[in-house]
Amino acid sequence: MVLSWCGCATSGRPPSPSIYKYFEGDEKLSAEFLALDREPISATRDGRPIWKVDKPVIQFTSLDGPTPATSKSRRELQLRALGRRFSATITDYADDKTVRRLRLLSRPLLSYSSPEDQTHGAIFAFVVATDPDVLLLIESTEKNGMRTWEYAVGRLSINASRVQLDDKLVWKVAEHESPYERPREGYSIWDAIGQSTLSP
């Protein structure tokens, strides 16, 4: 499995992660795409448009916490501490609807910053083994002259998923029954990358 970032960011945040999975035995390569940017995003392959998302998929919400530190190293520690306040579960459609608690990776998949608006954030993954099923974004940002924290959650699984903050449910999505080749949705899976082309 390979995690990569595609597109051109309009802020410090990467606009879209894509995960490429090789399934042993099936000899099949598939990719999951999730749009993370707050602006419209599109993707092409060999000059052909294959994916276009016109509206933001993830929604940022205020997060209570200590005032973001002035030094980058201390903010990194704060980000990890804030991430540990979250937990996540999935309902595994392939295993008799078993509810599974996901493991939060101790290190973020990616840290990012934007000198223009002083954003500093990190993307954390909740995983089954090493497979990311839920992404958690936490950012320090400035509002009305005050530094504060925000968070957002995104799916990387077709399973029903739930996220809690301090044991309180703050995000959930239902099982996605038809996620394949959804070229205008913020989350989509392709078995054969780029075979579909967007209609005008």
PADREN-392470 format. One line per field, with one value per atom (N, C-alpha, C): atom name; y, x, z; residue in three letters; chain. Coordinates in steps of 0.2 Angstrom, whole numbers, plus 2048, in hexadecimal, padded with zeros to 3 digits. Each point is the difference from the previous one (the first is absolute). Layout:
BEGIN
name = CA_...
v = Y_...
u = X_...
w = Z_...
resn = ALA_...
chain = A_...
//
This chain:
BEGIN
name = N_CA_C_N_CA_C_N_CA_C_N_CA_C_N_CA_C_N_CA_C_N_CA_C_N_CA_C_N_CA_C_N_CA_C_N_CA_C_N_CA_C_N_CA_C_N_CA_C_N_CA_C_N_CA_C_N_CA_C_N_CA_C_N_CA_C_N_CA_C_N_CA_C_N_CA_C_N_CA_C_N_CA_C_N_CA_C_N_CA_C_N_CA_C_N_CA_C_N_CA_C_N_CA_C_N_CA_C_N_CA_C_N_CA_C_N_CA_C_N_CA_C_N_CA_C_N_CA_C_N_CA_C_N_CA_C_N_CA_C_N_CA_C_N_CA_C_N_CA_C_N_CA_C_N_CA_C_N_CA_C_N_CA_C_N_CA_C_N_CA_C_N_CA_C_N_CA_C_N_CA_C_N_CA_C_N_CA_C_N_CA_C_N_CA_C_N_CA_C_N_CA_C_N_CA_C_N_CA_C_N_CA_C_N_CA_C_N_CA_C_N_CA_C_N_CA_C_N_CA_C_N_CA_C_N_CA_C_N_CA_C_N_CA_C_N_CA_C_N_CA_C_N_CA_C_N_CA_C_N_CA_C_N_CA_C_N_CA_C_N_CA_C_N_CA_C_N_CA_C_N_CA_C_N_CA_C_N_CA_C_N_CA_C_N_CA_C_N_CA_C_N_CA_C_N_CA_C_N_CA_C_N_CA_C_N_CA_C_N_CA_C_N_CA_C_N_CA_C_N_CA_C_N_CA_C_N_CA_C_N_CA_C_N_CA_C_N_CA_C_N_CA_C_N_CA_C_N_CA_C_N_CA_C_N_CA_C_N_CA_C_N_CA_C_N_CA_C_N_CA_C_N_CA_C_N_CA_C_N_CA_C_N_CA_C_N_CA_C_N_CA_C_N_CA_C_N_CA_C_N_CA_C_N_CA_C_N_CA_C_N_CA_C_N_CA_C_N_CA_C_N_CA_C_N_CA_C_N_CA_C_N_CA_C_N_CA_C_N_CA_C_N_CA_C_N_CA_C_N_CA_C_N_CA_C_N_CA_C_N_CA_C_N_CA_C_N_CA_C_N_CA_C_N_CA_C_N_CA_C_N_CA_C_N_CA_C_N_CA_C_N_CA_C_N_CA_C_N_CA_C_N_CA_C_N_CA_C_N_CA_C_N_CA_C_N_CA_C_N_CA_C_N_CA_C_N_CA_C_N_CA_C_N_CA_C_N_CA_C_N_CA_C_N_CA_C_N_CA_C_N_CA_C_N_CA_C_N_CA_C_N_CA_C_N_CA_C_N_CA_C_N_CA_C_N_CA_C_N_CA_C_N_CA_C_N_CA_C_N_CA_C_N_CA_C_N_CA_C_N_CA_C_N_CA_C_N_CA_C_N_CA_C_N_CA_C_N_CA_C_N_CA_C_N_CA_C_N_CA_C_N_CA_C_N_CA_C_N_CA_C_N_CA_C_N_CA_C_N_CA_C_N_CA_C_N_CA_C_N_CA_C_N_CA_C_N_CA_C_N_CA_C_N_CA_C_N_CA_C_N_CA_C_N_CA_C_N_CA_C
v = 7FA_806_806_805_806_806_805_806_806_803_806_806_806_806_802_802_802_807_804_806_806_806_806_803_801_803_807_803_807_802_7FC_802_7FB_801_7FB_7F9_7FF_7F9_7FD_7F9_7FD_7FF_801_800_7F9_7FB_7F9_7FA_7FC_7FA_7FA_7FC_7FA_7FB_7FA_7FA_7FB_7FD_7FA_7FA_7FB_7FA_7FA_7FB_7FA_7FB_7FC_7FB_7F9_7FD_7F9_7FB_7FD_7FB_802_806_803_804_801_803_807_803_806_806_806_806_805_802_805_807_805_806_803_803_804_807_805_807_803_805_804_807_805_807_803_804_803_808_802_808_803_806_804_803_7FF_803_7FA_802_7FB_7FC_7FA_7FC_7FC_7FF_7FB_7FC_7FB_7FB_7FE_7FF_7FE_7FA_7FC_7FA_800_801_800_805_806_805_800_7FA_7FF_802_804_801_7F9_7FF_7FA_801_806_801_808_802_807_801_804_801_807_803_807_803_7FC_802_7FD_803_7FD_7FA_7FB_7F9_800_803_800_806_800_806_801_806_801_803_7FE_802_802_805_802_7FB_800_7FB_803_7FF_803_7FD_804_7FE_806_7FE_805_805_806_805_7FD_800_7FE_803_7FC_802_804_804_805_7FC_7FB_7FC_7FA_7FE_7FB_7F9_7FF_7FA_7FF_805_7FF_7FF_804_7FF_7F8_7FD_7F9_7FC_801_7FC_802_806_801_7FD_7FF_7FD_7F9_7FC_7F9_7FF_805_7FF_801_805_801_7FA_7FD_7FA_7FA_7FF_7FB_801_805_801_7FD_7FE_7FD_7F9_7FD_7F8_7FF_7FA_7FF_7F8_7FF_7F9_7FF_7FA_7FF_7FA_7FF_7FA_7FC_7FB_7FC_7FC_803_7FD_7F9_7FE_7FA_7FB_802_7FB_800_7FF_800_806_806_806_801_7FD_800_807_803_807_7FF_804_7FF_807_800_806_801_806_801_803_7FF_802_806_805_806_800_801_800_805_7FE_805_806_800_805_802_807_802_7FD_7FF_7FF_805_806_806_806_804_807_805_806_805_807_805_807_804_806_805_807_803_806_806_7FF_806_801_7FB_801_7FD_7FE_7FD_7F9_7FD_7F9_7FB_7FC_7FB_7FA_7FA_7FB_7F9_7FB_7F9_7FB_7FB_7FB_7FA_7FD_7FA_7FB_7FA_7FA_7FB_7FE_7FB_7F9_7FB_7FB_7F9_7FB_7F9_7FD_7FD_7FE_807_800_806_804_7FE_802_806_806_806_800_800_800_807_804_806_805_806_805_806_802_805_806_806_806_805_802_805_806_806_806_805_804_806_806_804_806_806_805_807_802_802_803_806_806_806_801_7FF_802_7FB_7FA_7FB_7FA_7FD_7F9_7FB_7FB_7FB_7FA_7FA_7FA_7FE_7FC_7FE_7F8_7FD_7F9_7FE_7FB_7FD_7F9_7FC_7F9_7FE_7FB_7FE_7F8_7FD_7F9_7FD_7FA_7FD_7F8_7FF_7FA_800_7FA_800_7FE_7FE_7FE_806_7FF_805_801_807_802_805_800_805_802_807_803_803_7FF_803_805_805_805_800_7FE_800_7FC_7FA_7FB_803_805_803_7FF_7FE_7FF_807_801_806_7FF_7FA_7FF_7F9_7FF_7F9_800_7FB_7FF_7F9_7FF_7F9_7FC_7FA_7FC_802_801_802_7FA_7FF_7FA_800_806_801_805_7FF_805_800_7FB_7FF_805_803_804_805_804_806_806_802_806_807_800_807_800_7FB_7FF_801_803_801_7FA_7FA_7FA_7FB_7FC_7FC_7FA_7FB_7FA_7FE_7FF_7FE_7F9_7FB_7FA_800_803_801_808_803_807_803_805_805_7FD_7FA_7FE_804_803_804_807_803_807_804_806_804_802_800_803_807_804_807_803
u = 804_7FC_804_7FF_803_7FC_802_7FC_803_7FD_803_7FB_802_7FC_800_7FA_800_7FD_801_7FD_804_7FE_804_7FC_803_7FD_7FF_7FA_7FF_802_802_802_805_803_805_7FE_7F9_7FD_801_802_7FF_7F9_7FF_7F9_7FC_804_7FD_805_7FE_804_7FD_805_7FE_803_7FD_803_7FF_806_800_801_7FB_801_800_805_801_7FD_7FB_7FD_803_803_803_7FB_802_7FB_7FC_7FD_7FC_804_806_805_7FD_7FD_7FC_803_801_802_7FA_7FE_7FB_802_7FD_802_7FA_801_7FA_802_7FC_801_7FB_803_7FC_803_7FB_802_800_806_801_7FF_801_801_7F9_800_7FA_7FE_803_7FF_7FE_7FD_7FF_806_800_806_7FE_805_7FF_807_7FF_806_7FF_806_800_805_7FF_805_801_807_801_7FC_7FF_7FC_7F9_7FD_7F9_7FD_7FB_7FD_7FD_802_7FD_7FC_801_7FD_800_7FA_7FF_7FB_802_7FC_7FF_7FA_7FE_7FF_7FF_7FF_804_802_804_7FC_804_7FE_800_806_801_7FE_7FD_7FE_804_803_804_7FC_802_7FC_805_7FE_804_802_806_802_803_7FE_802_807_805_806_805_806_804_802_802_801_806_800_805_807_805_806_804_804_804_805_803_805_7FD_803_7FD_801_805_801_7FB_7FE_7FB_7F9_7FF_7FA_7FF_805_800_7FE_803_7FE_7F9_7FD_7F9_7FC_802_7FC_7FF_805_800_7FB_801_7FC_7F8_7FF_7F9_7FD_805_7FD_7FF_803_7FF_7F9_7FD_7F9_7FB_801_7FB_801_7FA_800_7FB_801_7FC_7FE_7FB_7FE_7FD_800_7FC_7FC_7FB_7FB_802_803_803_7FB_7FE_7FB_801_807_802_801_7FF_801_7FA_7FA_7FA_7FE_802_7FF_803_806_804_802_7FF_803_807_805_807_802_804_803_807_801_806_805_806_806_803_801_803_808_802_808_803_805_803_803_802_803_7FB_800_7FB_803_7FC_802_804_7FD_803_7FF_805_800_801_7FC_800_7FF_802_800_7FF_7FD_800_802_806_802_7FB_7FC_7FB_7FB_7FD_7FB_802_806_803_7FC_7FD_7FD_806_7FF_804_7FC_801_7FB_803_7FD_802_7FA_802_7FB_801_7FB_801_7FC_802_7FC_7FE_7F9_7FE_800_803_801_7FE_7FF_800_806_804_807_804_801_804_7FB_7FA_7FB_7FC_802_7FC_7F8_7FC_7F9_7FC_803_7FE_806_7FF_805_7FE_804_7FF_805_7FD_804_7FF_806_800_804_7FE_803_800_806_7FF_7FF_7FC_7FE_7FF_7FF_7FF_7F9_7FC_7F9_800_7FE_7FF_806_806_806_802_7FC_802_802_805_802_7FB_7FE_7FC_801_7FC_800_7FA_801_7FA_801_7FB_801_7FB_802_7FB_801_7FB_801_7FE_803_7FF_800_7FC_800_805_803_803_7FE_7FA_7FD_7F9_7FE_7F8_7FC_804_7FC_7FD_7FA_7FE_805_801_805_7FE_803_7FE_806_800_806_7FD_804_7FE_806_7FE_805_7FE_805_7FF_7FA_7FF_7FA_7FA_7FF_7FA_800_7FB_7FF_800_805_800_800_800_800_7FE_7FC_7FE_7FE_801_7FE_7FD_7FC_7FD_804_7FF_803_7FF_805_7FF_7FF_7FA_7FF_802_802_802_805_806_806_804_7FF_804_7FF_806_800_7FA_801_7FB_804_800_805_7FE_7FA_7FE_7FF_802_800_806_800_806_804_7FD_803_7FE_805_7FF_805_7FE_805_800_806_801_804_7FD_804_805_7FE_805_801_806_800_800_7FB_7FF_7FD_7FC_7FD_7FA_7FC_7FB_802_7FC_801_7FA_801_7FA_7FC_7F9_7FC_800_7FF_800_7FA
w = 800_800_800_7FC_7FF_802_804_801_7FC_7FC_7FC_801_7FE_800_7F9_7FD_7F9_800_7FB_7FF_802_7FF_802_805_806_806_7FF_803_800_807_804_807_802_806_802_800_801_800_7F9_800_7FA_7FE_7F9_7FE_800_7FF_7FF_801_805_800_7FC_7FD_7FC_803_801_803_7FB_7FE_7FB_804_7FF_803_7FB_802_7FC_804_7FD_803_7FE_805_7FE_7FE_7FB_7FE_7FA_801_7FB_7FB_801_7FB_7FE_804_7FE_804_7FC_803_800_806_801_803_7FF_803_804_806_803_800_7FE_800_805_804_804_800_7FE_7FF_807_802_806_800_7FA_7FF_801_802_801_7FA_7FA_7FA_7FB_7FA_7FB_7FE_7FE_7FE_7FA_7FC_7FB_7FE_7FD_7FE_7F9_7FD_7F9_800_7FB_7FE_7F9_7FE_7F9_7FC_803_7FD_800_803_800_807_801_807_803_806_803_806_803_807_801_802_801_806_805_806_801_7FF_800_807_805_807_805_805_806_802_802_802_808_802_808_803_806_803_807_800_806_806_806_806_805_804_805_805_803_805_806_805_807_801_803_801_803_801_802_7FB_801_7FB_7FC_7F9_7FC_802_801_802_7FA_802_7FB_7FC_803_7FD_7FC_7FB_7FC_803_804_803_806_803_806_7FD_7FA_7FD_7FD_7FE_7FE_806_806_806_801_800_801_7FB_7FA_7FB_802_802_802_806_805_806_7FE_7FC_7FD_7FD_7FB_7FD_804_806_804_804_7FF_803_7FC_7FA_7FB_800_7FE_7FF_7FA_7FD_7FA_800_7FD_7FF_7F9_7FD_7FA_801_7FC_800_7FA_801_7FA_7FC_7FA_7FC_7FE_800_7FD_806_806_805_805_7FD_804_804_7FD_804_806_801_806_801_806_802_802_7FC_802_802_805_803_7FC_7FD_7FC_804_7FE_803_7FD_805_7FE_7FF_7FA_7FF_805_803_805_7FC_7FA_7FD_7FA_7FF_7FA_7F9_7FC_7F9_7FD_802_7FC_805_800_804_7FA_801_7FB_803_7FC_802_7FA_802_7FB_803_7FD_803_7FF_7FA_7FF_805_802_806_806_801_806_803_7FB_801_802_805_801_802_7FC_802_7FF_801_7FF_7FE_7FC_7FE_804_804_804_7FC_801_7FD_806_7FF_804_7FC_802_7FC_802_7FB_802_7FD_805_7FE_7FE_7F9_7FE_7FB_7FF_7FB_803_7FD_803_7FE_805_7FE_802_804_802_801_7FD_800_805_804_805_7FF_7FE_7FF_806_802_806_7FE_800_7FE_806_800_804_7FB_801_7FC_803_7FD_803_7FE_806_7FF_804_7FD_804_804_7FD_804_805_801_805_7FD_802_7FE_803_7FC_803_7FC_802_7FC_7FD_7FA_7FD_7FE_7FF_7FD_7FB_7FC_7FB_7FF_7FE_7FF_7F9_7FD_7FA_7FF_7FC_800_7FA_802_7FB_800_800_801_7FE_7FD_7FE_807_805_806_804_803_805_805_801_805_805_805_806_803_802_804_806_805_807_802_803_803_808_804_807_801_7FD_801_7FE_7FC_7FD_7F9_7FD_7F9_7FC_7FB_7FD_7F8_7FE_7F8_7FF_7FB_7FE_7F8_7FD_7F9_800_7FB_7FF_7FB_800_7FB_7F9_7FC_7F9_7FC_7FD_7FC_7F9_7FD_7FA_7FF_802_800_7FA_7FB_7FB_7FA_7FE_7FA_801_805_801_7FF_7F9_7FE_803_803_802_808_803_807_804_806_803_803_800_802_7FA_7FD_7FB_800_7FD_7FF_7F8_7FE_7F9_800_7FD_7FF_7FB_7FA_7FB_7FF_802_801_7F9_800_7FB_7FA_800_7FA_7FF_805_7FF_7FE_7FC_7FE_802_803_802_7F9_801_7FB_800_7FB_800_805
resn = MET_MET_MET_VAL_VAL_VAL_LEU_LEU_LEU_SER_SER_SER_TRP_TRP_TRP_CYS_CYS_CYS_GLY_GLY_GLY_CYS_CYS_CYS_ALA_ALA_ALA_THR_THR_THR_SER_SER_SER_GLY_GLY_GLY_ARG_ARG_ARG_PRO_PRO_PRO_PRO_PRO_PRO_SER_SER_SER_PRO_PRO_PRO_SER_SER_SER_ILE_ILE_ILE_TYR_TYR_TYR_LYS_LYS_LYS_TYR_TYR_TYR_PHE_PHE_PHE_GLU_GLU_GLU_GLY_GLY_GLY_ASP_ASP_ASP_GLU_GLU_GLU_LYS_LYS_LYS_LEU_LEU_LEU_SER_SER_SER_ALA_ALA_ALA_GLU_GLU_GLU_PHE_PHE_PHE_LEU_LEU_LEU_ALA_ALA_ALA_LEU_LEU_LEU_ASP_ASP_ASP_ARG_ARG_ARG_GLU_GLU_GLU_PRO_PRO_PRO_ILE_ILE_ILE_SER_SER_SER_ALA_ALA_ALA_THR_THR_THR_ARG_ARG_ARG_ASP_ASP_ASP_GLY_GLY_GLY_ARG_ARG_ARG_PRO_PRO_PRO_ILE_ILE_ILE_TRP_TRP_TRP_LYS_LYS_LYS_VAL_VAL_VAL_ASP_ASP_ASP_LYS_LYS_LYS_PRO_PRO_PRO_VAL_VAL_VAL_ILE_ILE_ILE_GLN_GLN_GLN_PHE_PHE_PHE_THR_THR_THR_SER_SER_SER_LEU_LEU_LEU_ASP_ASP_ASP_GLY_GLY_GLY_PRO_PRO_PRO_THR_THR_THR_PRO_PRO_PRO_ALA_ALA_ALA_THR_THR_THR_SER_SER_SER_LYS_LYS_LYS_SER_SER_SER_ARG_ARG_ARG_ARG_ARG_ARG_GLU_GLU_GLU_LEU_LEU_LEU_GLN_GLN_GLN_LEU_LEU_LEU_ARG_ARG_ARG_ALA_ALA_ALA_LEU_LEU_LEU_GLY_GLY_GLY_ARG_ARG_ARG_ARG_ARG_ARG_PHE_PHE_PHE_SER_SER_SER_ALA_ALA_ALA_THR_THR_THR_ILE_ILE_ILE_THR_THR_THR_ASP_ASP_ASP_TYR_TYR_TYR_ALA_ALA_ALA_ASP_ASP_ASP_ASP_ASP_ASP_LYS_LYS_LYS_THR_THR_THR_VAL_VAL_VAL_ARG_ARG_ARG_ARG_ARG_ARG_LEU_LEU_LEU_ARG_ARG_ARG_LEU_LEU_LEU_LEU_LEU_LEU_SER_SER_SER_ARG_ARG_ARG_PRO_PRO_PRO_LEU_LEU_LEU_LEU_LEU_LEU_SER_SER_SER_TYR_TYR_TYR_SER_SER_SER_SER_SER_SER_PRO_PRO_PRO_GLU_GLU_GLU_ASP_ASP_ASP_GLN_GLN_GLN_THR_THR_THR_HIS_HIS_HIS_GLY_GLY_GLY_ALA_ALA_ALA_ILE_ILE_ILE_PHE_PHE_PHE_ALA_ALA_ALA_PHE_PHE_PHE_VAL_VAL_VAL_VAL_VAL_VAL_ALA_ALA_ALA_THR_THR_THR_ASP_ASP_ASP_PRO_PRO_PRO_ASP_ASP_ASP_VAL_VAL_VAL_LEU_LEU_LEU_LEU_LEU_LEU_LEU_LEU_LEU_ILE_ILE_ILE_GLU_GLU_GLU_SER_SER_SER_THR_THR_THR_GLU_GLU_GLU_LYS_LYS_LYS_ASN_ASN_ASN_GLY_GLY_GLY_MET_MET_MET_ARG_ARG_ARG_THR_THR_THR_TRP_TRP_TRP_GLU_GLU_GLU_TYR_TYR_TYR_ALA_ALA_ALA_VAL_VAL_VAL_GLY_GLY_GLY_ARG_ARG_ARG_LEU_LEU_LEU_SER_SER_SER_ILE_ILE_ILE_ASN_ASN_ASN_ALA_ALA_ALA_SER_SER_SER_ARG_ARG_ARG_VAL_VAL_VAL_GLN_GLN_GLN_LEU_LEU_LEU_ASP_ASP_ASP_ASP_ASP_ASP_LYS_LYS_LYS_LEU_LEU_LEU_VAL_VAL_VAL_TRP_TRP_TRP_LYS_LYS_LYS_VAL_VAL_VAL_ALA_ALA_ALA_GLU_GLU_GLU_HIS_HIS_HIS_GLU_GLU_GLU_SER_SER_SER_PRO_PRO_PRO_TYR_TYR_TYR_GLU_GLU_GLU_ARG_ARG_ARG_PRO_PRO_PRO_ARG_ARG_ARG_GLU_GLU_GLU_GLY_GLY_GLY_TYR_TYR_TYR_SER_SER_SER_ILE_ILE_ILE_TRP_TRP_TRP_ASP_ASP_ASP_ALA_ALA_ALA_ILE_ILE_ILE_GLY_GLY_GLY_GLN_GLN_GLN_SER_SER_SER_THR_THR_THR_LEU_LEU_LEU_SER_SER_SER_PRO_PRO_PRO
chain = A_A_A_A_A_A_A_A_A_A_A_A_A_A_A_A_A_A_A_A_A_A_A_A_A_A_A_A_A_A_A_A_A_A_A_A_A_A_A_A_A_A_A_A_A_A_A_A_A_A_A_A_A_A_A_A_A_A_A_A_A_A_A_A_A_A_A_A_A_A_A_A_A_A_A_A_A_A_A_A_A_A_A_A_A_A_A_A_A_A_A_A_A_A_A_A_A_A_A_A_A_A_A_A_A_A_A_A_A_A_A_A_A_A_A_A_A_A_A_A_A_A_A_A_A_A_A_A_A_A_A_A_A_A_A_A_A_A_A_A_A_A_A_A_A_A_A_A_A_A_A_A_A_A_A_A_A_A_A_A_A_A_A_A_A_A_A_A_A_A_A_A_A_A_A_A_A_A_A_A_A_A_A_A_A_A_A_A_A_A_A_A_A_A_A_A_A_A_A_A_A_A_A_A_A_A_A_A_A_A_A_A_A_A_A_A_A_A_A_A_A_A_A_A_A_A_A_A_A_A_A_A_A_A_A_A_A_A_A_A_A_A_A_A_A_A_A_A_A_A_A_A_A_A_A_A_A_A_A_A_A_A_A_A_A_A_A_A_A_A_A_A_A_A_A_A_A_A_A_A_A_A_A_A_A_A_A_A_A_A_A_A_A_A_A_A_A_A_A_A_A_A_A_A_A_A_A_A_A_A_A_A_A_A_A_A_A_A_A_A_A_A_A_A_A_A_A_A_A_A_A_A_A_A_A_A_A_A_A_A_A_A_A_A_A_A_A_A_A_A_A_A_A_A_A_A_A_A_A_A_A_A_A_A_A_A_A_A_A_A_A_A_A_A_A_A_A_A_A_A_A_A_A_A_A_A_A_A_A_A_A_A_A_A_A_A_A_A_A_A_A_A_A_A_A_A_A_A_A_A_A_A_A_A_A_A_A_A_A_A_A_A_A_A_A_A_A_A_A_A_A_A_A_A_A_A_A_A_A_A_A_A_A_A_A_A_A_A_A_A_A_A_A_A_A_A_A_A_A_A_A_A_A_A_A_A_A_A_A_A_A_A_A_A_A_A_A_A_A_A_A_A_A_A_A_A_A_A_A_A_A_A_A_A_A_A_A_A_A_A_A_A_A_A_A_A_A_A_A_A_A_A_A_A_A_A_A_A_A_A_A_A_A_A_A_A_A_A_A_A_A_A_A_A_A_A_A_A_A_A_A_A_A_A_A_A_A_A_A_A_A_A_A_A_A_A_A_A_A_A_A_A_A_A_A_A_A_A_A_A_A_A_A_A_A_A_A_A_A_A_A_A_A_A_A_A_A_A_A_A_A_A_A_A_A_A_A_A_A_A
//
